[in-house]
């Protein structure tokens, strides 16, 4: 195997691993919510655990970029933490607590579709015809996922939360597009996690958190696990490790390949929810999910075909934020996780 093939193989492996880590957040987060935490408390603990690792890491590896980036882009970085991280995760966990995890994450993955709608309707930017077709395909699949013919028989609060998570994910793409090339990705993720913790503190009220849930054994399907272990998983594995391996993997892949692999997150979440929680989707929902992912991928593939700025020399710091299509400024798909 030559060097290029080896790099590509590492990229695929790391990106798939990252997607599986991201996908596991929903099932394990739902288990700890059913064990006694509210969705907001679970998200607060997740982000607090992540911040405890990411902030020292950013200070150690990106000390100069940390202060420079925050001084220059304080407002968009704050918006990234409040909307892109805190809002997206809070709404996703709320949706997952009231819907099957597979449905919740499929709703969230309408985010790229909303980005294209925003660009066309609000910014009045031209949208490729193929991208518009992908949006139509995704919306058709969404009809099957939410089972419109049953009068939206799924929990309405869960449906609204899932779509709100998609809107926050769309904002995540747009905000990070603005910060591409300006803020180091490790700095952005670390500072965003701190902002998310601060934003969630007022509404999650961690001082009222039932701390006895953490040492207690929480039901996970037919088994049990300590609550602290589930929180550690979603904070360290499904957040810190998922982001770091995602950036490392996607730097080694073309945008089209990386973008396609990132959609395995939705598949991983549904499969883990089935294996761990025993959740299943109807055949119509499974078909709709496949259609949603296909449409979203078609739309993203058309969007990333546009010209991108010349790439900067490859360094660990060039895994810059996503463009509105979910790709980095250097042409690589950025990790997306709830």
One Martini backbone bead per residue (centre of mass of N, CA, C, O) as a GRO file, in nm:
protein
  338
    1UNK     BB    1   0.093   0.038   0.026
    2UNK     BB    2   0.078   0.350  -0.029
    3UNK     BB    3   0.072   0.660   0.107
    4UNK     BB    4  -0.206   0.754   0.002
    5UNK     BB    5  -0.366   0.497   0.080
    6UNK     BB    6  -0.298   0.509   0.381
    7UNK     BB    7  -0.422   0.784   0.439
    8UNK     BB    8  -0.707   0.711   0.345
    9UNK     BB    9  -0.754   0.476   0.540
   10UNK     BB   10  -0.725   0.644   0.796
   11UNK     BB   11  -0.951   0.840   0.731
   12UNK     BB   12  -1.181   0.637   0.726
   13UNK     BB   13  -1.142   0.515   1.008
   14UNK     BB   14  -1.164   0.779   1.175
   15UNK     BB   15  -1.444   0.872   1.068
   16UNK     BB   16  -1.607   0.628   1.152
   17UNK     BB   17  -1.535   0.640   1.448
   18UNK     BB   18  -1.654   0.921   1.496
   19UNK     BB   19  -1.948   0.854   1.411
   20UNK     BB   20  -1.995   0.641   1.629
   21UNK     BB   21  -1.945   0.824   1.870
   22UNK     BB   22  -2.168   1.023   1.808
   23UNK     BB   23  -2.406   0.810   1.786
   24UNK     BB   24  -2.388   0.722   2.102
   25UNK     BB   25  -2.516   0.966   2.252
   26UNK     BB   26  -2.818   0.909   2.238
   27UNK     BB   27  -2.856   0.633   2.381
   28UNK     BB   28  -2.694   0.708   2.645
   29UNK     BB   29  -2.847   0.967   2.707
   30UNK     BB   30  -3.127   0.834   2.735
   31UNK     BB   31  -3.059   0.649   2.972
   32UNK     BB   32  -2.990   0.882   3.178
   33UNK     BB   33  -3.264   1.019   3.157
   34UNK     BB   34  -3.431   0.767   3.251
   35UNK     BB   35  -3.258   0.770   3.533
   36UNK     BB   36  -3.322   1.117   3.614
   37UNK     BB   37  -3.247   1.310   3.401
   38UNK     BB   38  -3.244   1.580   3.226
   39UNK     BB   39  -3.163   1.688   2.923
   40UNK     BB   40  -3.007   1.941   3.026
   41UNK     BB   41  -2.831   1.795   3.236
   42UNK     BB   42  -2.692   1.603   3.039
   43UNK     BB   43  -2.562   1.824   2.865
   44UNK     BB   44  -2.407   1.968   3.086
   45UNK     BB   45  -2.228   1.725   3.162
   46UNK     BB   46  -2.106   1.680   2.887
   47UNK     BB   47  -1.972   1.968   2.855
   48UNK     BB   48  -1.811   1.968   3.117
   49UNK     BB   49  -1.635   1.725   3.051
   50UNK     BB   50  -1.519   1.840   2.788
   51UNK     BB   51  -1.395   2.106   2.901
   52UNK     BB   52  -1.190   1.967   3.099
   53UNK     BB   53  -1.020   1.879   2.837
   54UNK     BB   54  -1.013   2.109   2.612
   55UNK     BB   55  -0.889   2.352   2.755
   56UNK     BB   56  -0.607   2.237   2.828
   57UNK     BB   57  -0.544   2.153   2.537
   58UNK     BB   58  -0.554   2.438   2.413
   59UNK     BB   59  -0.342   2.566   2.605
   60UNK     BB   60  -0.111   2.372   2.518
   61UNK     BB   61  -0.139   2.384   2.182
   62UNK     BB   62  -0.307   2.699   2.159
   63UNK     BB   63  -0.229   2.962   2.316
   64UNK     BB   64  -0.214   3.194   2.104
   65UNK     BB   65  -0.484   3.127   1.953
   66UNK     BB   66  -0.675   3.165   2.189
   67UNK     BB   67  -0.650   3.477   2.236
   68UNK     BB   68  -0.673   3.582   1.944
   69UNK     BB   69  -0.948   3.456   1.857
   70UNK     BB   70  -1.127   3.573   2.090
   71UNK     BB   71  -1.083   3.878   2.045
   72UNK     BB   72  -1.182   3.888   1.734
   73UNK     BB   73  -1.441   3.648   1.775
   74UNK     BB   74  -1.650   3.660   2.016
   75UNK     BB   75  -1.940   3.658   1.903
   76UNK     BB   76  -1.936   3.400   1.714
   77UNK     BB   77  -1.835   3.211   1.938
   78UNK     BB   78  -2.077   3.248   2.122
   79UNK     BB   79  -2.287   3.152   1.913
   80UNK     BB   80  -2.169   2.871   1.880
   81UNK     BB   81  -2.214   2.778   2.177
   82UNK     BB   82  -2.522   2.837   2.205
   83UNK     BB   83  -2.627   2.710   1.929
   84UNK     BB   84  -2.431   2.485   1.805
   85UNK     BB   85  -2.420   2.334   2.089
   86UNK     BB   86  -2.638   2.375   2.306
   87UNK     BB   87  -2.890   2.373   2.123
   88UNK     BB   88  -2.844   2.113   1.963
   89UNK     BB   89  -2.816   1.916   2.207
   90UNK     BB   90  -3.072   1.982   2.364
   91UNK     BB   91  -3.276   1.915   2.137
   92UNK     BB   92  -3.179   1.629   2.082
   93UNK     BB   93  -3.224   1.511   2.367
   94UNK     BB   94  -3.522   1.577   2.374
   95UNK     BB   95  -3.600   1.410   2.129
   96UNK     BB   96  -3.475   1.134   2.230
   97UNK     BB   97  -3.669   1.123   2.491
   98UNK     BB   98  -3.951   1.113   2.282
   99UNK     BB   99  -3.795   0.944   2.068
  100UNK     BB  100  -3.652   0.775   1.856
  101UNK     BB  101  -3.326   0.807   1.785
  102UNK     BB  102  -3.346   0.781   1.477
  103UNK     BB  103  -3.548   1.013   1.438
  104UNK     BB  104  -3.390   1.242   1.576
  105UNK     BB  105  -3.138   1.233   1.384
  106UNK     BB  106  -3.291   1.277   1.118
  107UNK     BB  107  -3.393   1.554   1.187
  108UNK     BB  108  -3.113   1.685   1.231
  109UNK     BB  109  -3.019   1.609   0.923
  110UNK     BB  110  -3.172   1.876   0.807
  111UNK     BB  111  -2.962   2.103   0.826
  112UNK     BB  112  -2.840   2.120   0.534
  113UNK     BB  113  -3.114   2.196   0.409
  114UNK     BB  114  -3.148   2.467   0.566
  115UNK     BB  115  -2.904   2.606   0.450
  116UNK     BB  116  -3.002   2.622   0.157
  117UNK     BB  117  -3.258   2.780   0.220
  118UNK     BB  118  -3.115   3.027   0.338
  119UNK     BB  119  -2.944   3.101   0.092
  120UNK     BB  120  -3.190   3.141  -0.102
  121UNK     BB  121  -3.401   3.319   0.070
  122UNK     BB  122  -3.218   3.523   0.234
  123UNK     BB  123  -2.946   3.562   0.051
  124UNK     BB  124  -2.997   3.501  -0.255
  125UNK     BB  125  -2.845   3.254  -0.342
  126UNK     BB  126  -2.724   3.039  -0.551
  127UNK     BB  127  -2.862   2.714  -0.634
  128UNK     BB  128  -2.816   2.419  -0.721
  129UNK     BB  129  -3.018   2.201  -0.877
  130UNK     BB  130  -2.920   1.947  -0.728
  131UNK     BB  131  -2.962   2.059  -0.444
  132UNK     BB  132  -3.267   2.098  -0.470
  133UNK     BB  133  -3.323   1.799  -0.522
  134UNK     BB  134  -3.214   1.699  -0.249
  135UNK     BB  135  -3.422   1.846  -0.077
  136UNK     BB  136  -3.671   1.702  -0.192
  137UNK     BB  137  -3.586   1.419  -0.109
  138UNK     BB  138  -3.561   1.471   0.198
  139UNK     BB  139  -3.858   1.559   0.242
  140UNK     BB  140  -3.982   1.294   0.151
  141UNK     BB  141  -3.848   1.124   0.375
  142UNK     BB  142  -3.970   1.282   0.617
  143UNK     BB  143  -4.261   1.190   0.576
  144UNK     BB  144  -4.195   0.895   0.661
  145UNK     BB  145  -4.068   0.938   0.938
  146UNK     BB  146  -4.330   1.109   1.063
  147UNK     BB  147  -4.599   1.006   0.959
  148UNK     BB  148  -4.830   1.190   0.824
  149UNK     BB  149  -5.076   0.982   0.780
  150UNK     BB  150  -5.103   0.991   1.118
  151UNK     BB  151  -5.094   1.286   1.217
  152UNK     BB  152  -4.840   1.302   1.373
  153UNK     BB  153  -4.803   1.054   1.597
  154UNK     BB  154  -4.579   1.176   1.713
  155UNK     BB  155  -4.425   1.357   1.930
  156UNK     BB  156  -4.448   1.697   1.910
  157UNK     BB  157  -4.210   1.785   2.086
  158UNK     BB  158  -4.000   1.604   1.952
  159UNK     BB  159  -4.029   1.718   1.668
  160UNK     BB  160  -3.961   2.011   1.736
  161UNK     BB  161  -3.680   1.947   1.855
  162UNK     BB  162  -3.556   1.819   1.601
  163UNK     BB  163  -3.588   2.076   1.422
  164UNK     BB  164  -3.428   2.261   1.611
  165UNK     BB  165  -3.165   2.104   1.580
  166UNK     BB  166  -3.141   2.157   1.277
  167UNK     BB  167  -3.124   2.466   1.301
  168UNK     BB  168  -2.867   2.464   1.477
  169UNK     BB  169  -2.694   2.314   1.273
  170UNK     BB  170  -2.714   2.529   1.056
  171UNK     BB  171  -2.584   2.751   1.228
  172UNK     BB  172  -2.320   2.608   1.265
  173UNK     BB  173  -2.232   2.620   0.972
  174UNK     BB  174  -2.251   2.932   0.934
  175UNK     BB  175  -2.059   3.019   1.161
  176UNK     BB  176  -1.807   2.847   1.077
  177UNK     BB  177  -1.780   2.975   0.803
  178UNK     BB  178  -1.699   3.255   0.918
  179UNK     BB  179  -1.442   3.118   1.088
  180UNK     BB  180  -1.284   3.031   0.860
  181UNK     BB  181  -0.939   3.081   0.917
  182UNK     BB  182  -0.959   3.233   1.221
  183UNK     BB  183  -1.017   2.968   1.398
  184UNK     BB  184  -0.916   2.727   1.572
  185UNK     BB  185  -1.063   2.422   1.622
  186UNK     BB  186  -0.978   2.372   1.916
  187UNK     BB  187  -1.056   2.650   2.019
  188UNK     BB  188  -1.352   2.643   1.930
  189UNK     BB  189  -1.440   2.391   2.090
  190UNK     BB  190  -1.352   2.485   2.371
  191UNK     BB  191  -1.502   2.759   2.382
  192UNK     BB  192  -1.782   2.643   2.315
  193UNK     BB  193  -1.806   2.464   2.568
  194UNK     BB  194  -1.799   2.695   2.773
  195UNK     BB  195  -2.044   2.849   2.668
  196UNK     BB  196  -2.244   2.616   2.697
  197UNK     BB  197  -2.224   2.584   3.001
  198UNK     BB  198  -2.311   2.872   3.069
  199UNK     BB  199  -2.587   2.868   2.919
  200UNK     BB  200  -2.700   2.604   3.074
  201UNK     BB  201  -2.695   2.676   3.376
  202UNK     BB  202  -2.959   2.847   3.403
  203UNK     BB  203  -3.156   2.598   3.289
  204UNK     BB  204  -3.032   2.331   3.432
  205UNK     BB  205  -2.965   2.354   3.727
  206UNK     BB  206  -2.716   2.186   3.874
  207UNK     BB  207  -2.797   2.232   4.185
  208UNK     BB  208  -3.056   2.018   4.122
  209UNK     BB  209  -2.907   1.775   4.072
  210UNK     BB  210  -2.924   1.420   4.076
  211UNK     BB  211  -2.641   1.281   4.196
  212UNK     BB  212  -2.741   0.981   4.252
  213UNK     BB  213  -2.726   0.885   3.950
  214UNK     BB  214  -2.419   0.837   3.912
  215UNK     BB  215  -2.378   0.580   4.112
  216UNK     BB  216  -2.600   0.456   3.983
  217UNK     BB  217  -2.784   0.210   3.820
  218UNK     BB  218  -2.853   0.208   3.478
  219UNK     BB  219  -3.066   0.142   3.237
  220UNK     BB  220  -2.950  -0.064   2.943
  221UNK     BB  221  -3.174  -0.219   2.855
  222UNK     BB  222  -3.077  -0.539   2.984
  223UNK     BB  223  -2.891  -0.348   3.148
  224UNK     BB  224  -2.625  -0.199   3.346
  225UNK     BB  225  -2.499   0.134   3.450
  226UNK     BB  226  -2.325   0.377   3.549
  227UNK     BB  227  -2.390   0.705   3.527
  228UNK     BB  228  -2.093   0.811   3.504
  229UNK     BB  229  -2.020   0.638   3.253
  230UNK     BB  230  -2.220   0.770   3.057
  231UNK     BB  231  -2.114   1.058   3.085
  232UNK     BB  232  -1.824   0.996   3.002
  233UNK     BB  233  -1.892   0.900   2.723
  234UNK     BB  234  -2.043   1.158   2.606
  235UNK     BB  235  -1.802   1.353   2.681
  236UNK     BB  236  -1.538   1.195   2.572
  237UNK     BB  237  -1.625   1.019   2.325
  238UNK     BB  238  -1.884   1.187   2.191
  239UNK     BB  239  -1.683   1.448   2.184
  240UNK     BB  240  -1.376   1.461   2.203
  241UNK     BB  241  -1.297   1.210   2.031
  242UNK     BB  242  -1.482   1.271   1.791
  243UNK     BB  243  -1.355   1.542   1.705
  244UNK     BB  244  -1.053   1.462   1.679
  245UNK     BB  245  -1.092   1.221   1.476
  246UNK     BB  246  -1.250   1.378   1.267
  247UNK     BB  247  -1.035   1.581   1.187
  248UNK     BB  248  -0.811   1.376   1.120
  249UNK     BB  249  -0.970   1.222   0.898
  250UNK     BB  250  -1.074   1.462   0.707
  251UNK     BB  251  -0.784   1.559   0.624
  252UNK     BB  252  -0.744   1.269   0.447
  253UNK     BB  253  -0.997   1.363   0.267
  254UNK     BB  254  -1.216   1.407   0.051
  255UNK     BB  255  -1.509   1.569   0.061
  256UNK     BB  256  -1.697   1.351  -0.057
  257UNK     BB  257  -1.608   1.123   0.131
  258UNK     BB  258  -1.647   1.260   0.406
  259UNK     BB  259  -1.948   1.331   0.372
  260UNK     BB  260  -2.051   1.041   0.344
  261UNK     BB  261  -1.943   0.925   0.616
  262UNK     BB  262  -2.097   1.116   0.816
  263UNK     BB  263  -2.381   0.965   0.764
  264UNK     BB  264  -2.319   0.719   0.958
  265UNK     BB  265  -2.424   0.837   1.222
  266UNK     BB  266  -2.725   0.771   1.186
  267UNK     BB  267  -2.685   0.467   1.165
  268UNK     BB  268  -2.540   0.425   1.433
  269UNK     BB  269  -2.763   0.529   1.618
  270UNK     BB  270  -2.980   0.323   1.535
  271UNK     BB  271  -2.815   0.064   1.600
  272UNK     BB  272  -2.753   0.126   1.898
  273UNK     BB  273  -3.049   0.157   1.986
  274UNK     BB  274  -3.120  -0.136   1.915
  275UNK     BB  275  -2.895  -0.285   2.085
  276UNK     BB  276  -2.939  -0.124   2.366
  277UNK     BB  277  -3.274  -0.038   2.367
  278UNK     BB  278  -3.468  -0.182   2.142
  279UNK     BB  279  -3.507   0.000   1.902
  280UNK     BB  280  -3.750   0.057   1.642
  281UNK     BB  281  -3.836   0.078   1.302
  282UNK     BB  282  -4.019   0.118   1.052
  283UNK     BB  283  -4.011   0.053   0.725
  284UNK     BB  284  -4.086   0.346   0.645
  285UNK     BB  285  -3.865   0.484   0.821
  286UNK     BB  286  -3.624   0.348   0.692
  287UNK     BB  287  -3.676   0.454   0.409
  288UNK     BB  288  -3.681   0.753   0.488
  289UNK     BB  289  -3.394   0.766   0.598
  290UNK     BB  290  -3.251   0.696   0.333
  291UNK     BB  291  -3.369   0.940   0.179
  292UNK     BB  292  -3.261   1.167   0.354
  293UNK     BB  293  -2.958   1.099   0.322
  294UNK     BB  294  -2.954   1.116   0.016
  295UNK     BB  295  -3.049   1.409  -0.015
  296UNK     BB  296  -2.830   1.541   0.164
  297UNK     BB  297  -2.592   1.439  -0.008
  298UNK     BB  298  -2.668   1.568  -0.275
  299UNK     BB  299  -2.667   1.858  -0.172
  300UNK     BB  300  -2.374   1.861  -0.070
  301UNK     BB  301  -2.227   1.776  -0.329
  302UNK     BB  302  -2.318   2.024  -0.491
  303UNK     BB  303  -2.204   2.244  -0.298
  304UNK     BB  304  -1.891   2.137  -0.298
  305UNK     BB  305  -1.840   2.208  -0.612
  306UNK     BB  306  -1.746   2.460  -0.544
  307UNK     BB  307  -1.525   2.687  -0.512
  308UNK     BB  308  -1.223   2.711  -0.334
  309UNK     BB  309  -0.989   2.814  -0.158
  310UNK     BB  310  -0.679   2.808  -0.124
  311UNK     BB  311  -0.475   2.608   0.025
  312UNK     BB  312  -0.316   2.560   0.305
  313UNK     BB  313  -0.086   2.452   0.481
  314UNK     BB  314  -0.047   2.155   0.636
  315UNK     BB  315  -0.191   2.146   0.960
  316UNK     BB  316  -0.342   2.099   1.257
  317UNK     BB  317  -0.486   2.400   1.217
  318UNK     BB  318  -0.647   2.340   0.920
  319UNK     BB  319  -0.920   2.239   1.062
  320UNK     BB  320  -1.140   2.416   0.978
  321UNK     BB  321  -1.429   2.516   0.945
  322UNK     BB  322  -1.731   2.519   0.813
  323UNK     BB  323  -1.926   2.537   0.566
  324UNK     BB  324  -2.246   2.559   0.458
  325UNK     BB  325  -2.199   2.249   0.349
  326UNK     BB  326  -1.986   2.104   0.558
  327UNK     BB  327  -1.705   2.229   0.482
  328UNK     BB  328  -1.396   2.308   0.463
  329UNK     BB  329  -1.176   2.547   0.356
  330UNK     BB  330  -0.995   2.288   0.246
  331UNK     BB  331  -1.224   2.063   0.147
  332UNK     BB  332  -1.331   1.937   0.421
  333UNK     BB  333  -1.519   1.761   0.609
  334UNK     BB  334  -1.691   1.823   0.893
  335UNK     BB  335  -1.772   1.746   1.195
  336UNK     BB  336  -2.089   1.595   1.296
  337UNK     BB  337  -2.256   1.646   1.612
  338UNK     BB  338  -2.476   1.617   1.890
   0.00000   0.00000   0.00000
